[in-house]
Amino acid sequence: MTDAFAFPDGFLWGAATAAHQIEGSPLADGAGPSIWTRFAHTPGLTHNGDTGDVACDHYRRWKDDVRLMRELGLTAYRFSVSWSRVLPEGTGRVNPAGLDFYSRLVDALLEAGIEPLLTLYHWDLPAALDDRGGWLNRDCAGWFAEYATVMAKALDGRVRKWVTLNEPWVITDGGYLHGALAPGHRNKYEAPIASHNLMRAHGAAVQAYRAVGRHEIGLVVNIEPKYPASDAPEDQTATRRAHAYMNEQYLHPALLGHYPPELREIFGDAWPDWPAEDFALIRQPLDFLGINYYTRNVTRADGSWPLKAGAVKQPSATYTETGWEVFPQGLTDTLLWVRRTYGDIPLYVTENGAAFFDPPVAEGGRVRDPLRIDYLRRHLRAVHEAIRAGCDIRGYMVWSLLDNLEWSLGYSKRFGIVHVNYATQQRTVKDSGRWYANVVRSHGRALGEPLPY
């Protein structure tokens, strides 16, 4: 084992989850429903009608899951809080049982030597707030700031790394433009409003945290680098629009104080003129950025709506069960692009992983998943390459710790490094989990070793 792939001192090795995808018991102990509770219980909106009612039963099995993290040697765990578990109506009354659940979880993580990274919002808006307009209501900035204050007063100090929003692009594109995710709207005029209000809420939450918190807070975005399918001008233009829509729409206002100009072209008369004071709220100083990366997009124009463009399949490439190309170079390119565009802000890779077909648990408790090991190895090497090129990357969170509810795809896709038998809730560490534990123990040096198959 050599030092060729050793990572910097203090680098955090972790895994990530989201509340609705693993917790189950969404209405237990005084919690209120979320938009995902409603969405999943609406017939026809999720694969096989799957819901998060049980999920991975983490709400009851969290002690076992923390022990599992400790056995894997993780030094960090990124999780999200269910807003409506803490504030059942979204504002006002605090539910002590819900808050206590996260307090006990944080204490157990710290006792196990695991740094908690807490995400305030991972897509599960309280249903009571959706009834008041949700992210289309400008009041949402105040609602989110109130929630952030409650959490910071309860956990700051024990939690030293906070995230406001996870993937605002997915929230809006899936939830307000295409309807595949909660709350299931399909409206070109709503999408820019929801995006803008999410960013206003982000800014308000940062301000609220700064008023009571004393540690670090950041934003997590999903980046999918866009590469033109050809040198043709129309493909180049379509690629630029797709990049602005997905990769710049949230980082530009948060870090530069304005939107990319392509958004007006994309949305046309659906793009409003925003008040200048909104950008002063949105552009708050951040301590770090989280980057979620899964794949790239090779873009070809199709001549219709300016946003629409075709993703070109690549011959001989490996694709995951979700149809995403395995392209590790895109992660290096993404991290370097963020540094080049927005400066030397500290970065975390807050999600990276793949859904592949996993065989049943074999006799002796083994799950062989060589494609996932190869994916993780190549992407971790891509992170190391970005560090060597000057990026200040401070941690990596594999997605996901556990197989879980993949939103509207239900339980049909498995991303975990730990297999979950949904009938019995038995956890089995996959070969990829054992391999990742070895990488963690070696602080990256094992990335230079031959693959274990």
C-alpha positions as CSV (number, residue, x, y, z in Angstrom):
1,M,0.0,0.0,0.0
2,T,1.5,3.3,-1.1
3,D,0.7,7.0,-0.3
4,A,-0.2,7.7,-3.9
5,F,-3.9,8.1,-3.0
6,A,-3.6,9.3,0.6
7,F,-6.1,12.1,1.3
8,P,-5.4,15.2,3.3
9,D,-5.4,15.1,7.1
10,G,-8.8,15.7,8.6
11,F,-10.6,14.5,5.5
12,L,-14.1,13.2,6.4
13,W,-15.1,9.8,5.2
14,G,-18.9,9.3,5.4
15,A,-22.2,8.2,4.0
16,A,-25.4,10.0,3.4
17,T,-29.1,9.4,3.8
18,A,-32.4,11.4,3.8
19,A,-35.1,11.3,6.4
20,H,-38.1,10.3,4.2
21,Q,-36.0,7.6,2.5
22,I,-35.0,5.7,5.6
23,E,-36.9,6.7,8.7
24,G,-40.4,5.3,8.3
25,S,-43.0,6.0,11.0
26,P,-43.7,9.4,9.3
27,L,-46.6,10.2,11.6
28,A,-45.2,8.7,14.8
29,D,-45.1,10.5,18.2
30,G,-46.9,13.6,17.1
31,A,-45.3,14.2,13.7
32,G,-47.2,15.9,10.9
33,P,-47.5,14.7,7.4
34,S,-45.2,15.9,4.7
35,I,-45.8,16.4,1.0
36,W,-44.1,13.1,0.4
37,T,-46.6,11.3,2.7
38,R,-49.4,12.7,0.6
39,F,-47.7,12.1,-2.8
40,A,-46.8,8.5,-2.1
41,H,-50.3,7.7,-0.9
42,T,-51.9,9.1,-4.0
43,P,-52.5,6.2,-6.3
44,G,-50.4,5.9,-9.4
45,L,-47.6,8.3,-8.4
46,T,-45.0,5.9,-7.1
47,H,-43.6,2.6,-8.4
48,N,-45.9,-0.2,-7.1
49,G,-47.6,2.3,-4.8
50,D,-44.5,2.2,-2.6
51,T,-44.5,4.6,0.4
52,G,-42.2,5.7,3.2
53,D,-44.4,4.4,5.9
54,V,-41.8,1.8,6.9
55,A,-38.8,2.4,4.6
56,C,-35.7,1.2,6.5
57,D,-37.4,1.6,9.9
58,H,-34.5,3.8,10.9
59,Y,-36.8,5.8,13.3
60,R,-36.8,2.7,15.5
61,R,-33.5,1.1,14.5
62,W,-31.3,4.1,14.6
63,K,-29.1,2.7,17.4
64,D,-28.3,-0.3,15.3
65,D,-27.6,1.9,12.3
66,V,-25.1,4.0,14.2
67,R,-23.4,0.9,15.4
68,L,-23.2,-0.2,11.8
69,M,-21.6,3.1,10.8
70,R,-19.1,2.7,13.6
71,E,-18.2,-0.8,12.4
72,L,-17.6,0.6,8.9
73,G,-15.2,3.1,10.4
74,L,-17.1,6.1,9.1
75,T,-15.9,9.5,10.4
76,A,-19.0,11.4,9.2
77,Y,-22.7,10.9,8.6
78,R,-24.8,13.2,6.5
79,F,-28.5,13.0,7.3
80,S,-31.6,15.2,7.0
81,V,-34.3,16.2,9.5
82,S,-37.9,15.7,8.8
83,W,-39.3,19.3,9.2
84,S,-42.8,18.1,10.0
85,R,-41.5,15.7,12.7
86,V,-40.1,18.7,14.6
87,L,-42.8,21.3,13.6
88,P,-45.9,19.4,12.7
89,E,-47.6,22.5,11.2
90,G,-44.4,23.8,9.7
91,T,-44.3,26.8,12.1
92,G,-45.3,27.5,15.7
93,R,-45.6,24.5,18.0
94,V,-42.5,22.3,18.4
95,N,-43.0,18.6,18.8
96,P,-40.6,17.6,21.7
97,A,-40.6,13.9,20.7
98,G,-39.5,14.7,17.1
99,L,-36.8,17.0,18.3
100,D,-35.6,14.5,20.8
101,F,-35.2,11.8,18.1
102,Y,-32.6,13.9,16.4
103,S,-30.9,15.0,19.6
104,R,-30.5,11.3,20.6
105,L,-29.2,10.4,17.1
106,V,-26.6,13.2,17.3
107,D,-25.4,12.2,20.7
108,A,-25.0,8.6,19.5
109,L,-23.0,9.7,16.5
110,L,-20.7,11.8,18.6
111,E,-20.2,9.0,21.1
112,A,-19.2,6.8,18.1
113,G,-16.7,9.3,16.9
114,I,-18.8,10.2,13.9
115,E,-19.2,13.9,12.8
116,P,-22.8,14.8,12.0
117,L,-23.6,16.8,8.9
118,L,-27.2,17.9,9.3
119,T,-29.3,18.9,6.3
120,L,-32.4,20.9,7.2
121,Y,-34.4,20.3,4.0
122,H,-34.2,17.2,1.8
123,W,-37.5,17.5,-0.1
124,D,-40.1,16.7,2.6
125,L,-42.0,20.0,3.1
126,P,-44.7,19.9,5.8
127,A,-48.0,19.3,4.2
128,A,-49.5,22.1,6.3
129,L,-47.2,24.6,4.6
130,D,-48.0,23.2,1.1
131,D,-51.6,24.0,2.0
132,R,-50.4,27.6,2.3
133,G,-48.7,27.6,-1.1
134,G,-45.5,25.8,-0.2
135,W,-42.5,27.1,-2.1
136,L,-44.7,29.3,-4.2
137,N,-45.5,31.5,-1.2
138,R,-42.9,34.2,-0.5
139,D,-43.6,33.7,3.2
140,C,-41.7,30.4,3.0
141,A,-38.4,32.3,3.7
142,G,-39.7,33.2,7.1
143,W,-41.1,29.7,7.7
144,F,-37.7,28.1,6.9
145,A,-35.8,30.6,9.0
146,E,-38.0,29.8,12.0
147,Y,-37.4,26.1,11.5
148,A,-33.6,26.7,11.2
149,T,-33.6,28.7,14.4
150,V,-35.4,25.9,16.3
151,M,-32.9,23.3,15.1
152,A,-29.8,25.5,15.7
153,K,-30.9,26.4,19.3
154,A,-31.3,22.7,20.0
155,L,-28.3,21.2,18.3
156,D,-25.6,23.7,17.4
157,G,-22.3,22.8,19.0
158,R,-23.1,19.2,18.9
159,V,-23.7,19.7,15.2
160,R,-21.0,21.8,13.7
161,K,-21.8,21.4,10.0
162,W,-25.2,22.5,8.7
163,V,-26.8,22.4,5.3
164,T,-29.8,24.5,4.3
165,L,-31.2,22.9,1.2
166,N,-30.4,19.6,-0.6
167,E,-30.6,19.9,-4.4
168,P,-33.0,22.8,-5.1
169,W,-32.8,22.0,-8.8
170,V,-34.5,18.6,-8.2
171,I,-37.1,20.1,-5.8
172,T,-38.2,22.5,-8.6
173,D,-37.6,20.5,-11.7
174,G,-39.2,17.3,-10.3
175,G,-41.8,18.9,-8.1
176,Y,-43.0,22.0,-10.0
177,L,-42.1,21.6,-13.6
178,H,-42.4,17.9,-14.5
179,G,-44.5,16.5,-11.7
180,A,-42.5,13.4,-11.1
181,L,-41.8,14.3,-7.4
182,A,-43.8,15.9,-4.6
183,P,-45.9,18.1,-4.7
184,G,-46.4,16.9,-8.3
185,H,-47.0,20.1,-10.2
186,R,-46.4,20.6,-13.9
187,N,-46.3,24.3,-14.5
188,K,-43.6,26.3,-16.4
189,Y,-44.8,29.5,-14.7
190,E,-44.5,28.0,-11.2
191,A,-41.0,26.6,-11.6
192,P,-39.0,29.9,-11.5
193,I,-41.1,31.1,-8.5
194,A,-40.4,28.0,-6.5
195,S,-36.7,28.1,-7.4
196,H,-36.4,31.8,-6.4
197,N,-38.3,31.3,-3.1
198,L,-36.1,28.3,-2.3
199,M,-33.1,30.5,-2.6
200,R,-34.7,33.2,-0.5
201,A,-35.4,30.6,2.1
202,H,-31.8,29.4,1.9
203,G,-30.6,33.0,2.6
204,A,-33.0,33.5,5.4
205,A,-32.0,30.3,7.0
206,V,-28.3,31.2,6.8
207,Q,-29.1,34.6,8.5
208,A,-31.2,32.8,11.2
209,Y,-28.4,30.3,11.9
210,R,-25.8,33.1,12.1
211,A,-27.9,34.8,14.8
212,V,-27.8,31.8,17.1
213,G,-25.2,29.3,15.7
214,R,-21.5,29.5,16.0
215,H,-20.2,26.9,13.5
216,E,-20.5,26.2,9.7
217,I,-23.4,26.3,7.3
218,G,-23.5,25.7,3.6
219,L,-25.7,24.7,0.6
220,V,-25.8,21.4,-1.3
221,V,-26.4,21.3,-5.1
222,N,-26.4,18.5,-7.6
223,I,-24.1,19.2,-10.6
224,E,-24.4,17.3,-13.9
225,P,-21.7,18.6,-16.3
226,K,-22.9,19.1,-19.8
227,Y,-20.8,18.2,-22.8
228,P,-22.0,19.1,-26.4
229,A,-22.7,16.1,-28.6
230,S,-20.9,17.9,-31.5
231,D,-19.3,21.1,-32.6
232,A,-22.6,22.2,-34.3
233,P,-23.7,25.7,-33.1
234,E,-27.1,24.4,-32.1
235,D,-25.6,21.7,-29.9
236,Q,-23.2,24.2,-28.3
237,T,-26.1,26.6,-27.5
238,A,-28.3,23.8,-26.1
239,T,-25.4,22.7,-23.9
240,R,-24.9,26.2,-22.6
241,R,-28.6,26.5,-21.7
242,A,-28.7,23.1,-20.0
243,H,-25.6,24.0,-18.0
244,A,-27.1,27.3,-16.9
245,Y,-30.5,25.7,-16.0
246,M,-29.1,22.9,-13.9
247,N,-25.7,23.9,-12.7
248,E,-25.7,27.7,-12.4
249,Q,-29.3,28.5,-11.5
250,Y,-28.7,28.1,-7.8
251,L,-25.0,28.7,-7.4
252,H,-24.9,32.0,-9.3
253,P,-27.5,33.8,-7.0
254,A,-26.0,32.2,-3.9
255,L,-22.4,33.1,-4.6
256,L,-22.5,35.8,-7.3
257,G,-25.8,37.6,-6.6
258,H,-27.5,37.1,-9.9
259,Y,-29.0,34.5,-12.2
260,P,-27.4,33.4,-15.5
261,P,-28.9,35.3,-18.4
262,E,-29.9,32.1,-20.2
263,L,-32.8,31.5,-17.8
264,R,-34.8,34.3,-19.3
265,E,-34.3,32.8,-22.7
266,I,-35.3,29.4,-21.4
267,F,-38.5,30.4,-19.6
268,G,-39.5,33.4,-21.7
269,D,-42.6,35.1,-20.3
270,A,-42.6,32.7,-17.4
271,W,-39.4,34.4,-16.1
272,P,-40.2,37.2,-13.6
273,D,-38.3,40.3,-12.8
274,W,-37.0,39.8,-9.3
275,P,-36.6,42.6,-6.7
276,A,-33.0,43.6,-6.2
277,E,-33.3,43.2,-2.4
278,D,-34.0,39.5,-2.9
279,F,-30.4,38.9,-4.1
280,A,-29.0,40.6,-1.0
281,L,-31.0,38.1,1.1
282,I,-29.9,35.1,-1.1
283,R,-26.2,35.9,-1.3
284,Q,-25.2,35.1,2.2
285,P,-21.6,34.2,3.1
286,L,-21.2,30.4,3.1
287,D,-18.7,28.2,4.9
288,F,-18.8,25.4,2.3
289,L,-20.6,23.9,-0.6
290,G,-21.7,20.4,-0.9
291,I,-21.6,18.8,-4.4
292,N,-23.7,15.9,-5.3
293,Y,-22.5,14.1,-8.5
294,Y,-23.8,11.0,-10.2
295,T,-23.3,11.3,-14.0
296,R,-22.8,13.6,-16.9
297,N,-25.0,14.6,-19.9
298,V,-23.9,14.7,-23.5
299,T,-26.3,17.2,-25.0
300,R,-27.9,17.5,-28.4
301,A,-30.4,20.2,-29.4
302,D,-33.8,19.1,-30.5
303,G,-35.2,22.4,-31.8
304,S,-38.2,22.7,-29.5
305,W,-38.5,24.5,-26.1
306,P,-35.2,26.1,-25.4
307,L,-34.7,24.0,-22.3
308,K,-35.3,20.7,-24.0
309,A,-32.3,18.8,-25.3
310,G,-31.6,15.2,-25.9
311,A,-29.1,13.2,-23.8
312,V,-26.9,11.2,-26.2
313,K,-26.1,7.6,-25.1
314,Q,-22.5,6.7,-25.3
315,P,-21.4,3.5,-27.0
316,S,-19.4,1.1,-24.9
317,A,-20.2,3.1,-21.7
318,T,-21.5,1.5,-18.5
319,Y,-24.9,2.6,-17.4
320,T,-26.5,2.2,-13.9
321,E,-29.9,0.9,-13.2
322,T,-31.2,4.5,-13.3
323,G,-29.8,4.9,-16.8
324,W,-26.9,7.1,-15.8
325,E,-23.6,6.9,-17.5
326,V,-20.6,6.0,-15.3
327,F,-18.3,8.9,-16.0
328,P,-15.8,9.6,-13.2
329,Q,-14.0,12.3,-15.2
330,G,-17.1,14.4,-14.9
331,L,-16.6,14.6,-11.1
332,T,-13.1,16.0,-11.5
333,D,-14.3,18.4,-14.1
334,T,-17.2,19.5,-11.9
335,L,-15.1,20.2,-8.9
336,L,-12.5,22.1,-10.9
337,W,-15.4,24.1,-12.6
338,V,-16.8,25.1,-9.2
339,R,-13.4,26.3,-8.0
340,R,-12.7,28.2,-11.3
341,T,-16.1,29.9,-11.3
342,Y,-16.8,30.6,-7.6
343,G,-13.4,30.7,-6.0
344,D,-11.7,28.6,-3.3
345,I,-14.7,27.9,-1.1
346,P,-14.3,24.6,0.8
347,L,-16.1,21.7,-0.8
348,Y,-17.6,18.4,0.3
349,V,-18.7,15.7,-2.1
350,T,-22.0,15.2,-0.2
351,E,-23.5,12.5,-2.5
352,N,-21.9,10.1,-5.0
353,G,-23.0,6.5,-5.7
354,A,-24.8,4.2,-8.1
355,A,-27.8,1.9,-8.3
356,F,-26.8,-1.5,-9.8
357,F,-28.6,-4.9,-9.7
358,D,-27.6,-6.6,-6.5
359,P,-27.9,-10.4,-6.2
360,P,-29.7,-11.9,-3.2
361,V,-27.8,-12.2,0.0
362,A,-25.7,-15.3,-0.4
363,E,-25.2,-18.0,2.2
364,G,-22.8,-16.7,4.8
365,G,-24.2,-13.1,4.5
366,R,-22.4,-11.8,1.4
367,V,-23.7,-9.4,-1.3
368,R,-21.4,-9.3,-4.3
369,D,-21.6,-5.9,-6.1
370,P,-18.4,-5.4,-8.1
371,L,-19.9,-2.7,-10.4
372,R,-20.5,-0.5,-7.4
373,I,-17.0,-1.1,-6.1
374,D,-15.6,-0.1,-9.5
375,Y,-17.9,3.0,-9.5
376,L,-16.8,4.2,-6.1
377,R,-13.1,3.5,-6.7
378,R,-13.0,5.4,-9.9
379,H,-15.0,8.4,-8.5
380,L,-12.8,8.5,-5.3
381,R,-9.8,8.6,-7.6
382,A,-11.5,11.5,-9.4
383,V,-11.9,13.4,-6.1
384,H,-8.2,12.8,-5.3
385,E,-7.3,14.2,-8.7
386,A,-9.3,17.3,-8.1
387,I,-7.5,17.7,-4.7
388,R,-4.1,17.4,-6.4
389,A,-5.2,20.1,-8.9
390,G,-5.9,22.5,-6.0
391,C,-9.5,22.0,-4.9
392,D,-10.1,22.3,-1.2
393,I,-12.2,19.2,-0.7
394,R,-12.8,18.2,2.9
395,G,-15.0,15.1,2.8
396,Y,-16.7,12.5,0.8
397,M,-20.2,11.0,1.5
398,V,-21.1,7.8,-0.4
399,W,-24.8,7.6,-1.4
400,S,-26.1,5.8,0.3
401,L,-25.5,4.1,3.6
402,L,-28.6,1.9,3.2
403,D,-30.7,0.7,0.4
404,N,-33.8,2.8,0.7
405,L,-36.9,4.4,-0.8
406,E,-35.8,5.9,-4.1
407,W,-38.6,8.5,-4.0
408,S,-41.2,7.9,-6.8
409,L,-39.1,4.9,-8.0
410,G,-40.0,3.2,-4.7
411,Y,-37.9,0.3,-3.6
412,S,-36.9,-0.7,-7.2
413,K,-33.4,0.8,-7.1
414,R,-30.7,0.0,-4.6
415,F,-27.9,2.5,-4.0
416,G,-26.7,1.3,-0.6
417,I,-23.4,-0.1,0.5
418,V,-25.5,-1.9,3.0
419,H,-28.3,-4.3,1.8
420,V,-31.7,-4.0,3.4
421,N,-34.2,-6.8,3.4
422,Y,-37.4,-4.8,3.4
423,A,-39.5,-7.7,4.7
424,T,-37.3,-8.4,7.7
425,Q,-35.2,-5.1,8.0
426,Q,-32.1,-7.2,8.1
427,R,-29.0,-5.2,7.3
428,T,-26.1,-6.9,5.4
429,V,-22.9,-5.1,4.5
430,K,-22.3,-5.5,0.8
431,D,-18.9,-6.2,-0.7
432,S,-18.8,-2.4,-1.6
433,G,-19.3,-1.5,2.1
434,R,-16.5,-3.7,3.2
435,W,-14.3,-2.3,0.4
436,Y,-15.2,1.3,1.4
437,A,-14.4,0.5,5.0
438,N,-10.9,-0.5,3.9
439,V,-10.5,2.8,2.0
440,V,-11.6,4.7,5.1
441,R,-9.2,2.7,7.3
442,S,-6.3,3.4,4.9
443,H,-7.3,7.1,4.5
444,G,-7.6,6.5,0.7
445,R,-4.4,4.5,0.3
446,A,-6.3,1.4,-0.6
447,L,-7.5,3.1,-3.8
448,G,-4.1,2.1,-5.2
449,E,-4.7,-1.6,-4.5
450,P,-6.1,-4.1,-7.1
451,L,-9.8,-4.6,-7.0
452,P,-10.9,-7.5,-4.7
453,Y,-12.5,-9.6,-7.5
